[in-house]
Amino acid sequence: MSVNRHQPHVLVLPEDRANLQMADGFHAEVAWHRQRQMQILRVAGGWNAVLDRFGSVHAIEMERCQDRFMVLLIDFDGKQDRLTEAKAKIPARLAERVFILGAFSTPEALKTANLGSYTEIGRALAKDCREGTETIWGHDLLRHNGPELQRLLLYVRPILFPSN
């Protein structure tokens, strides 16, 4: 299902299948009447491929659609500078509407840490976003997302989880 381009919406570009499954779990927690405001795109096939696809396809579309936000879901592969490196490839005029999130190592490590299946992890991440908690976002393998998560909550939470 595609998003309603005439309302604020979020596209998620996952690096791999594990990230796709987490995004699916997150999407399942969005209220049914808000689900058209989030779309999960096809797997890119690597963190560099996510950035390349964003630059060649999605950056252009974001220029045309001011109500679009993007989540680039990548593996940080244990690299402290991965976020800085990835952000360097995001045009400054779009940086406020692009969020780069992911496991500090890989999603497989989240599963090994007994956080559940990828879908369950995604559901728990969504629950934290909806409720403003950090139960799972505070985990050692996700804590590095803090600054991006704060921005995400500011811009994306009202789209997917508006307060009643």
C-alpha positions as CSV (number, residue, x, y, z in Angstrom):
1,M,0.0,0.0,0.0
2,S,1.4,3.4,-0.9
3,V,1.2,6.5,1.2
4,N,-1.1,9.4,0.8
5,R,1.2,12.0,-0.7
6,H,-1.1,14.9,0.3
7,Q,-0.6,14.3,4.0
8,P,2.6,14.1,6.1
9,H,4.1,10.6,5.7
10,V,7.1,8.5,6.4
11,L,9.0,6.2,4.0
12,V,11.4,3.6,5.5
13,L,14.3,2.3,3.4
14,P,15.7,-0.8,5.0
15,E,19.2,-2.1,4.4
16,D,18.4,-5.8,4.6
17,R,15.7,-8.4,5.3
18,A,16.2,-8.2,9.1
19,N,15.7,-4.5,9.1
20,L,12.7,-4.9,6.8
21,Q,11.1,-7.3,9.3
22,M,11.7,-4.8,12.2
23,A,10.1,-2.1,10.1
24,D,7.1,-4.4,9.4
25,G,6.7,-5.0,13.2
26,F,6.9,-1.2,13.8
27,H,4.3,-0.6,11.1
28,A,2.0,-3.2,12.6
29,E,1.8,-1.0,15.8
30,V,0.6,2.0,13.9
31,A,-3.2,2.5,14.2
32,W,-5.0,1.1,11.1
33,H,-6.2,4.6,10.1
34,R,-2.6,5.9,10.2
35,Q,-1.0,3.1,8.3
36,R,-1.2,4.9,4.9
37,Q,1.1,7.5,6.4
38,M,4.0,5.0,6.5
39,Q,5.4,2.9,3.7
40,I,8.2,0.4,3.9
41,L,10.3,0.3,0.7
42,R,12.1,-2.7,-0.8
43,V,15.4,-3.8,0.8
44,A,18.4,-1.8,-0.6
45,G,21.0,-4.5,-0.1
46,G,23.6,-2.8,2.2
47,W,24.1,0.4,4.0
48,N,25.9,2.1,1.1
49,A,23.1,0.9,-1.2
50,V,20.6,2.6,1.1
51,L,22.5,5.9,0.8
52,D,23.0,5.5,-2.9
53,R,19.3,4.8,-3.5
54,F,18.3,7.7,-1.3
55,G,20.6,10.1,-3.2
56,S,19.5,8.9,-6.7
57,V,15.8,8.4,-6.2
58,H,14.4,9.6,-2.9
59,A,16.2,12.9,-2.5
60,I,14.6,14.1,-5.7
61,E,11.2,12.9,-4.6
62,M,11.6,14.7,-1.2
63,E,12.3,17.9,-3.1
64,R,8.9,17.6,-4.7
65,C,7.0,16.4,-1.6
66,Q,7.6,18.6,1.4
67,D,5.4,16.4,3.6
68,R,7.7,13.4,3.2
69,F,10.0,12.1,5.9
70,M,12.5,9.3,5.4
71,V,13.9,6.7,7.8
72,L,17.1,5.1,6.5
73,L,17.3,1.8,8.5
74,I,21.0,0.6,8.4
75,D,23.4,-1.6,10.3
76,F,26.1,0.4,12.1
77,D,28.4,-2.6,12.0
78,G,30.1,-1.5,15.2
79,K,31.4,1.6,13.6
80,Q,31.3,4.7,15.8
81,D,31.5,7.0,12.8
82,R,28.8,5.3,10.7
83,L,26.2,8.0,11.5
84,T,28.5,10.9,10.6
85,E,29.6,9.1,7.4
86,A,26.0,8.5,6.4
87,K,24.8,12.0,7.3
88,A,27.5,13.4,5.0
89,K,25.7,11.9,2.1
90,I,22.3,13.6,2.9
91,P,21.8,17.0,1.2
92,A,21.7,19.7,3.9
93,R,18.3,21.0,2.7
94,L,16.8,17.6,3.4
95,A,18.7,16.7,6.6
96,E,15.9,17.8,9.0
97,R,13.5,15.3,7.4
98,V,15.9,12.3,7.1
99,F,16.6,10.0,10.1
100,I,19.3,7.3,10.1
101,L,18.7,4.6,12.6
102,G,19.8,1.0,13.2
103,A,21.4,-1.5,15.5
104,F,25.0,-0.6,16.6
105,S,26.2,-3.9,15.2
106,T,23.6,-5.8,13.3
107,P,19.9,-6.8,13.8
108,E,21.1,-10.3,14.4
109,A,22.8,-9.1,17.6
110,L,19.5,-7.8,18.8
111,K,18.0,-11.2,18.3
112,T,20.9,-12.8,20.1
113,A,20.4,-10.4,23.0
114,N,17.0,-12.1,23.5
115,L,15.0,-9.1,22.5
116,G,12.7,-11.3,20.4
117,S,12.1,-11.9,16.7
118,Y,12.7,-9.0,14.4
119,T,9.0,-8.3,14.2
120,E,8.7,-8.3,18.0
121,I,11.7,-5.9,18.2
122,G,10.0,-3.6,15.7
123,R,6.7,-3.7,17.7
124,A,8.6,-2.8,20.9
125,L,10.4,0.1,19.2
126,A,7.0,1.4,18.0
127,K,5.6,1.0,21.5
128,D,8.4,3.1,22.9
129,C,7.8,5.7,20.2
130,R,4.1,5.8,20.9
131,E,4.5,5.9,24.7
132,G,7.6,8.1,24.9
133,T,9.6,5.5,26.7
134,E,13.0,4.0,26.0
135,T,12.5,0.4,27.1
136,I,14.1,-1.1,24.0
137,W,15.6,2.1,22.5
138,G,17.7,2.2,25.7
139,H,19.3,-1.2,25.0
140,D,23.1,-1.1,24.6
141,L,22.8,-2.0,20.9
142,L,20.3,0.8,20.2
143,R,21.3,3.6,22.6
144,H,23.5,5.3,20.0
145,N,20.3,6.3,18.2
146,G,19.5,8.8,20.9
147,P,19.9,12.1,19.0
148,E,18.2,10.7,15.9
149,L,15.4,9.2,18.0
150,Q,14.8,12.6,19.6
151,R,14.4,14.2,16.2
152,L,12.2,11.3,15.0
153,L,9.9,11.7,18.0
154,L,9.6,15.4,17.3
155,Y,8.7,15.1,13.6
156,V,7.4,11.6,13.0
157,R,5.6,10.7,16.3
158,P,2.8,13.2,15.6
159,I,2.3,11.6,12.1
160,L,2.1,8.0,13.2
161,F,1.2,8.3,16.9
162,P,-0.7,11.5,17.5
163,S,-1.9,12.1,21.0
164,N,-5.6,11.6,21.5
